[in-house]
Amino acid sequence: MRAVILNRIGWCSLMLVLVLATEADAQRRGGGTTRRNRAAESTTPPAADAVVNPATGNSVETPPPPPPTTTGAPLRPDGVGVPVADTPRKSLRVDGISEKNFIKDRVPIPYDHIRSDDEFWEKKIWQVIDIREKMNLPFQYDVEDESGTNQLFINILINAVKNKEVEAFSPIDDRFTTPMPWTEVQAKLSGQEKTVRSIDPVTGEETMVTTRDEFDPRTVVQYKIKEIWVFDKEASALKVRILGIAPMVSRMNEDGSFRAAIPLFWVYYPDMRPILAKYDVYNQNNDAATMSWEDLFEMRFFSSFVIKENNTYNREIKDYIKDGTMRLLEGQAIKDKIFNKEQDMWQY
């Protein structure tokens, strides 16, 4: 009996050894095949159109080309600078209780005719509109309406110049003597074009590209306006006519302190009136009550301070008064003098 048990144990041990030997041989065969396959893959030359990472030497997949666009490259809302991803978009649903009627064919209200013989008295003054004042906050309204039109005032002004709807004039003087082409205006807004070196992060290819800094509308915080006050003898009334508007940009010193605010260009306001009549102004108190930008200027719904009146030496107030508070008081005195002039014309 003991001999039978030992015989069976021997057979079991032999079968176990054979199974282990078979598995080991299969693993050796499979591992060798994998190594041979990997070696074959490493020695296979890359295809002609494959891209090789210069850092590792391995082939990488090139990103798929962007889908074709039918409307062209997107532009910034202000129409200048390099293209960006976001663009003005029209609302596809009614963004409110009822659909707004955006009337784009409005025309400015015609001026009352003033004969030259009836101009009994007149005075030219220059004022500055600071959009940081509470009454001038609509100048900062940087939002698109339902039609996708940006309502920021500086963008309206720049787009009108870019589309050649109105002509820009050089700020070398304020008499509208030297027209400025769009290329010169763009250079003042975004700087000159620069050629820089660009390296593709995938292919490592080095190319030279032309770029330009983006224009930041937030740098325009003031607008200079030139206007003339005239007493109409026929109507026995004092009237005002705005002659020009100039956006002003702040220039800073190297230490970050304010140096000066200089005008970028001048726009003749009578030429700009038909364009301003087509754009609505943001109403801070009631979204349902709208008015155009032309209404805002004609009805004097803005706050400003006088910086110059027509004088013998052709100088601004800052040239003979250094204190800022005293300059504001002097400008207010000029406004009061014009107001009192109308009262002095009457006889009681």
Backbone torsions as a table, in degrees:
resi	resn	phi	psi	omega
1	MET	NA	-40.6	178.5
2	ARG	-64.5	-35.2	-179.8
3	ALA	-66.5	-36.4	178.9
4	VAL	-65.8	-42.5	-179.5
5	ILE	-63.8	-43.6	-179.8
6	LEU	-64.7	-36.6	179.7
7	ASN	-64.5	-41.6	179.7
8	ARG	-67.0	-40.7	178.4
9	ILE	-61.4	-38.3	179.1
10	GLY	-64.4	-44.4	178.0
11	TRP	-62.9	-40.9	178.2
12	CYS	-62.8	-41.5	178.9
13	SER	-64.5	-38.5	179.7
14	LEU	-66.2	-42.7	179.2
15	MET	-64.5	-38.3	178.6
16	LEU	-63.9	-40.4	178.9
17	VAL	-64.6	-40.8	-180.0
18	LEU	-65.1	-41.2	179.0
19	VAL	-63.1	-44.6	-179.6
20	LEU	-64.4	-37.6	-179.7
21	ALA	-67.1	-38.2	179.4
22	THR	-65.4	-43.6	179.3
23	GLU	-64.0	-42.2	179.7
24	ALA	-62.5	-41.1	179.4
25	ASP	-65.7	-37.5	179.0
26	ALA	-66.0	-40.5	177.9
27	GLN	-63.8	-40.6	178.4
28	ARG	-64.3	-40.2	179.5
29	ARG	-65.4	-45.1	-179.4
30	GLY	-65.2	-44.5	179.1
31	GLY	-61.0	-40.9	179.0
32	GLY	-64.1	-38.6	178.9
33	THR	-64.3	-42.0	179.8
34	THR	-63.6	-42.7	179.5
35	ARG	-64.3	-39.6	-179.8
36	ARG	-65.9	-38.5	179.4
37	ASN	-65.5	-42.6	179.1
38	ARG	-65.1	-38.9	178.1
39	ALA	-64.6	-38.3	178.9
40	ALA	-66.0	-39.1	179.5
41	GLU	-65.7	-39.6	-177.9
42	SER	-68.7	-28.9	-178.1
43	THR	-91.1	-8.8	179.6
44	THR	-73.1	125.5	-178.4
45	PRO	-68.1	146.4	-179.9
46	PRO	-69.1	157.1	178.9
47	ALA	-65.7	165.9	-176.0
48	ALA	-66.7	-34.5	-177.2
49	ASP	-95.7	6.3	179.3
50	ALA	-76.6	151.3	178.7
51	VAL	-107.2	130.2	-176.9
52	VAL	-108.6	130.2	175.7
53	ASN	-71.2	119.0	-177.7
54	PRO	-65.7	-19.9	-178.2
55	ALA	-78.2	-41.3	-176.5
56	THR	-107.5	-20.9	-177.4
57	GLY	83.4	-0.3	179.2
58	ASN	-88.5	151.6	178.4
59	SER	-79.4	142.8	179.6
60	VAL	-125.9	158.4	178.2
61	GLU	-85.1	135.1	177.7
62	THR	-78.6	143.0	-180.0
63	PRO	-65.3	146.8	-179.8
64	PRO	-65.6	149.4	179.7
65	PRO	-66.5	150.1	179.9
66	PRO	-66.2	151.2	179.9
67	PRO	-65.6	144.9	-179.3
68	PRO	-66.9	142.2	178.2
69	THR	-110.3	142.8	-179.2
70	THR	-95.6	-16.3	-177.7
71	THR	-100.6	3.5	179.5
72	GLY	87.7	-179.9	-178.6
73	ALA	-68.2	138.2	179.7
74	PRO	-68.7	147.2	179.7
75	LEU	-114.9	164.3	175.5
76	ARG	-70.2	159.6	178.4
77	PRO	-58.9	-31.7	-179.3
78	ASP	-87.1	-2.2	173.6
79	GLY	80.0	5.9	-179.6
80	VAL	-124.5	170.4	179.2
81	GLY	79.9	-171.4	-177.6
82	VAL	-80.6	155.6	179.2
83	PRO	-64.4	144.7	175.7
84	VAL	-125.7	173.0	-174.0
85	ALA	-72.5	-37.2	-175.3
86	ASP	-86.0	140.7	179.8
87	THR	-138.1	158.7	175.1
88	PRO	-60.9	131.1	-177.3
89	ARG	-126.8	141.3	179.1
90	LYS	-81.6	139.8	178.8
91	SER	-69.8	130.7	-179.3
92	LEU	-90.2	-5.9	176.1
93	ARG	-133.1	163.3	179.4
94	VAL	-71.1	114.3	-177.7
95	ASP	-91.5	64.1	-179.4
96	GLY	162.6	-165.3	179.7
97	ILE	-73.2	-45.3	180.0
98	SER	-134.6	161.9	-178.8
99	GLU	-73.4	131.5	-179.9
100	LYS	-77.8	145.5	178.0
101	ASN	-100.0	97.7	-178.4
102	PHE	-85.6	99.1	-178.3
103	ILE	-86.1	113.0	-177.7
104	LYS	-103.4	2.7	-179.7
105	ASP	-107.3	22.3	177.8
106	ARG	-70.3	148.9	179.3
107	VAL	-120.9	151.3	179.5
108	PRO	-69.0	153.6	177.5
109	ILE	-70.4	127.8	-177.9
110	PRO	-65.6	146.1	177.5
111	TYR	-73.6	152.9	168.8
112	ASP	-69.9	133.5	-178.7
113	HIS	-71.8	131.5	178.0
114	ILE	-118.3	115.4	177.3
115	ARG	-69.3	147.9	180.0
116	SER	-62.8	-30.7	178.9
117	ASP	-72.6	-19.6	-179.8
118	ASP	-91.7	-1.3	177.4
119	GLU	-79.6	87.2	-174.6
120	PHE	-73.7	-36.3	-178.2
121	TRP	-154.2	143.2	178.2
122	GLU	-150.2	157.9	-179.2
123	LYS	-149.5	129.3	175.9
124	LYS	-94.8	134.4	176.5
125	ILE	-136.6	159.0	176.8
126	TRP	-121.3	130.2	-178.6
127	GLN	-125.4	164.6	178.5
128	VAL	-125.3	128.7	174.3
129	ILE	-99.2	115.1	178.3
130	ASP	-97.6	115.4	-174.1
131	ILE	-74.9	-4.3	176.8
132	ARG	-83.0	-10.1	175.0
133	GLU	-74.2	152.9	-172.9
134	LYS	-62.8	-38.7	-178.2
135	MET	-70.5	-20.7	-176.8
136	ASN	-100.9	14.7	-178.9
137	LEU	-62.0	-27.7	175.8
138	PRO	-58.4	-21.9	176.9
139	PHE	-68.9	-17.0	179.9
140	GLN	-98.6	4.6	-174.4
141	TYR	-74.6	96.9	-175.9
142	ASP	-102.8	70.6	-177.0
143	VAL	-136.7	148.5	176.6
144	GLU	-92.6	140.9	176.2
145	ASP	-83.2	-173.7	-176.0
146	GLU	-65.1	-25.0	179.3
147	SER	-84.8	-1.0	179.4
148	GLY	86.6	11.1	-178.9
149	THR	-89.6	128.4	178.5
150	ASN	-76.3	135.2	-173.2
151	GLN	-102.2	8.3	177.6
152	LEU	-71.0	131.6	-171.0
153	PHE	-63.4	-40.9	-178.5
154	ILE	-64.9	-33.5	177.5
155	ASN	-69.0	-38.3	175.9
156	ILE	-61.5	-41.7	-179.0
157	LEU	-66.4	-44.9	-177.4
158	ILE	-69.5	-41.0	179.2
159	ASN	-64.0	-34.8	177.7
160	ALA	-65.1	-38.0	177.8
161	VAL	-72.0	-40.9	-178.6
162	LYS	-64.9	-40.7	-178.9
163	ASN	-82.9	6.0	178.2
164	LYS	60.3	30.1	172.8
165	GLU	-79.7	-23.8	177.7
166	VAL	-145.0	153.4	-176.6
167	GLU	-99.6	137.1	176.5
168	ALA	-94.0	147.8	-179.4
169	PHE	-122.4	149.5	-176.6
170	SER	-67.3	144.1	179.1
171	PRO	-81.6	12.9	177.4
172	ILE	-63.5	-24.8	171.4
173	ASP	-151.2	173.5	-179.7
174	ASP	-112.8	28.9	179.2
175	ARG	-109.2	11.1	174.3
176	PHE	58.1	54.6	-176.5
177	THR	-101.8	-27.8	-172.8
178	THR	-124.2	105.9	177.7
179	PRO	-65.0	149.1	177.2
180	MET	-114.4	124.0	174.7
181	PRO	-70.9	163.3	-177.8
182	TRP	-62.3	-34.9	-179.6
183	THR	-62.1	-38.1	178.4
184	GLU	-71.4	-37.8	176.7
185	VAL	-64.4	-42.5	179.3
186	GLN	-64.1	-36.7	178.2
187	ALA	-64.9	-34.6	178.8
188	LYS	-75.8	-28.4	-179.9
189	LEU	-79.3	-47.1	-172.3
190	SER	-115.6	1.3	-178.5
191	GLY	84.4	173.3	180.0
192	GLN	-75.9	155.5	176.4
193	GLU	-68.1	141.5	-179.0
194	LYS	-125.9	141.7	176.9
195	THR	-102.2	118.6	-176.6
196	VAL	-123.8	160.7	178.8
197	ARG	-87.9	133.4	179.3
198	SER	-126.3	134.6	-179.4
199	ILE	-115.3	125.3	177.7
200	ASP	-69.6	123.5	-177.6
201	PRO	-68.5	-17.8	-178.4
202	VAL	-93.2	-54.1	-175.5
203	THR	-88.7	-18.2	-176.6
204	GLY	74.8	9.9	-178.7
205	GLU	-76.5	136.5	-178.2
206	GLU	-102.5	127.2	179.6
207	THR	-133.9	161.3	176.6
208	MET	-106.9	123.5	-178.0
209	VAL	-120.3	152.4	178.0
210	THR	-101.0	128.5	-177.0
211	THR	-136.3	167.1	179.5
212	ARG	-146.0	142.7	179.0
213	ASP	-64.4	147.4	178.7
214	GLU	-80.0	142.9	177.8
215	PHE	-80.5	130.5	179.3
216	ASP	-103.0	109.9	-179.1
217	PRO	-62.3	-18.9	-178.5
218	ARG	-70.0	-13.6	177.9
219	THR	-75.3	-15.0	177.9
220	VAL	-96.0	105.3	-178.4
221	VAL	-117.7	-2.9	-179.6
222	GLN	-139.9	152.3	174.8
223	TYR	-131.6	131.5	175.8
224	LYS	-96.1	134.1	178.0
225	ILE	-123.7	141.0	175.8
226	LYS	-111.4	127.4	-176.7
227	GLU	-142.2	161.5	-179.3
228	ILE	-128.8	131.8	176.2
229	TRP	-103.1	129.5	-175.9
230	VAL	-134.4	141.0	175.4
231	PHE	-97.9	115.0	-179.7
232	ASP	-84.8	111.8	-178.0
233	LYS	-67.0	-33.5	-179.2
234	GLU	-67.8	-43.6	-179.6
235	ALA	-90.6	-8.2	-177.3
236	SER	52.4	48.6	-178.6
237	ALA	-145.4	150.2	176.0
238	LEU	-91.7	123.5	-176.9
239	LYS	-122.3	158.4	-178.4
240	VAL	-127.3	142.6	176.4
241	ARG	-132.0	123.2	174.9
242	ILE	-79.9	131.9	-178.0
243	LEU	-101.1	-36.3	-176.1
244	GLY	-155.7	156.5	177.2
245	ILE	-130.4	136.3	179.5
246	ALA	-135.1	117.7	172.6
247	PRO	-69.9	141.0	-176.9
248	MET	-117.7	136.9	179.9
249	VAL	-114.9	143.5	-178.0
250	SER	-83.9	136.1	174.4
251	ARG	-111.2	132.0	-175.7
252	MET	-111.2	154.0	174.2
253	ASN	-79.7	173.4	-179.4
254	GLU	-64.3	-29.4	179.6
255	ASP	-85.3	4.5	178.0
256	GLY	91.5	-2.0	179.4
257	SER	-80.3	155.8	-178.3
258	PHE	-73.9	133.3	179.8
259	ARG	-105.6	-55.3	-178.6
260	ALA	-167.2	162.0	173.4
261	ALA	-115.5	119.1	-175.0
262	ILE	-116.3	145.2	178.0
263	PRO	-74.1	141.2	178.4
264	LEU	-80.6	-46.3	178.5
265	PHE	-164.2	165.1	176.7
266	TRP	-108.4	144.6	174.3
267	VAL	-125.2	130.5	178.9
268	TYR	-72.4	116.3	-171.5
269	TYR	-62.0	-42.4	177.1
270	PRO	-57.4	-31.3	175.1
271	ASP	-73.1	-25.7	-176.4
272	MET	-86.9	-16.1	-175.9
273	ARG	-58.5	-46.1	179.7
274	PRO	-61.2	-29.3	179.5
275	ILE	-77.7	-42.5	-179.7
276	LEU	-66.4	-25.8	179.6
277	ALA	-69.2	-15.8	-177.5
278	LYS	-90.6	-10.5	-175.5
279	TYR	-112.4	135.0	178.8
280	ASP	-82.0	155.9	177.3
281	VAL	-107.5	141.6	178.0
282	TYR	-68.9	128.6	177.9
283	ASN	-99.0	118.7	-175.7
284	GLN	-70.6	-22.7	-173.6
285	ASN	-102.8	-24.6	-175.4
286	ASN	-154.1	114.0	-180.0
287	ASP	-70.2	-22.2	-178.6
288	ALA	-79.4	-22.5	179.4
289	ALA	-94.9	115.6	-177.5
290	THR	-118.2	154.9	172.3
291	MET	-148.1	161.6	-177.0
292	SER	-88.5	167.1	176.5
293	TRP	-65.5	-32.2	177.7
294	GLU	-66.2	-36.2	175.2
295	ASP	-64.8	-39.6	-178.7
296	LEU	-60.9	-43.1	-178.7
297	PHE	-74.5	-39.3	-176.9
298	GLU	-72.7	-33.3	179.0
299	MET	-91.5	4.7	173.5
300	ARG	60.7	42.8	177.1
301	PHE	-88.7	53.9	176.9
302	PHE	-151.0	159.7	178.9
303	SER	-108.1	137.4	-177.5
304	SER	-151.2	164.9	176.6
305	PHE	-133.2	144.7	-175.5
306	VAL	-78.3	133.9	176.2
307	ILE	-116.0	-11.1	-178.4
308	LYS	-165.5	145.4	167.9
309	GLU	-126.1	157.0	178.8
310	ASN	-62.3	120.0	-174.4
311	ASN	-140.3	175.2	-174.4
312	THR	-64.6	-41.3	-174.8
313	TYR	-92.7	0.1	179.2
314	ASN	52.4	50.5	-178.5
315	ARG	-123.9	156.2	178.0
316	GLU	-85.4	169.6	-178.5
317	ILE	-64.3	-34.7	-178.2
318	LYS	-66.9	-17.5	-179.2
319	ASP	-76.2	-20.1	179.4
320	TYR	-126.4	-2.9	173.0
321	ILE	-130.7	119.0	-174.7
322	LYS	-90.0	-31.7	-178.0
323	ASP	-74.3	132.9	-176.6
324	GLY	-65.3	-41.6	179.9
325	THR	-65.5	-40.4	179.4
326	MET	-67.6	-29.6	176.3
327	ARG	-66.6	-41.3	177.3
328	LEU	-63.8	-39.8	178.6
329	LEU	-66.8	-37.3	177.5
330	GLU	-65.9	-40.5	176.9
331	GLY	-64.2	-38.8	177.1
332	GLN	-66.9	-33.8	177.4
333	ALA	-64.7	-35.7	177.4
334	ILE	-66.6	-41.5	176.9
335	LYS	-61.6	-42.9	-179.7
336	ASP	-65.2	-35.8	179.3
337	LYS	-65.0	-39.5	177.7
338	ILE	-67.6	-40.8	179.1
339	PHE	-64.1	-43.3	-178.8
340	ASN	-70.2	-23.6	179.0
341	LYS	-62.9	-40.4	177.9
342	GLU	-63.9	-39.9	179.8
343	GLN	-67.9	-33.8	-179.2
344	ASP	-72.1	-18.0	-180.0
345	MET	-73.1	-19.5	-177.3
346	TRP	-88.9	147.6	175.4
347	GLN	-118.5	132.6	-176.6
348	TYR	-116.0	NA	NA
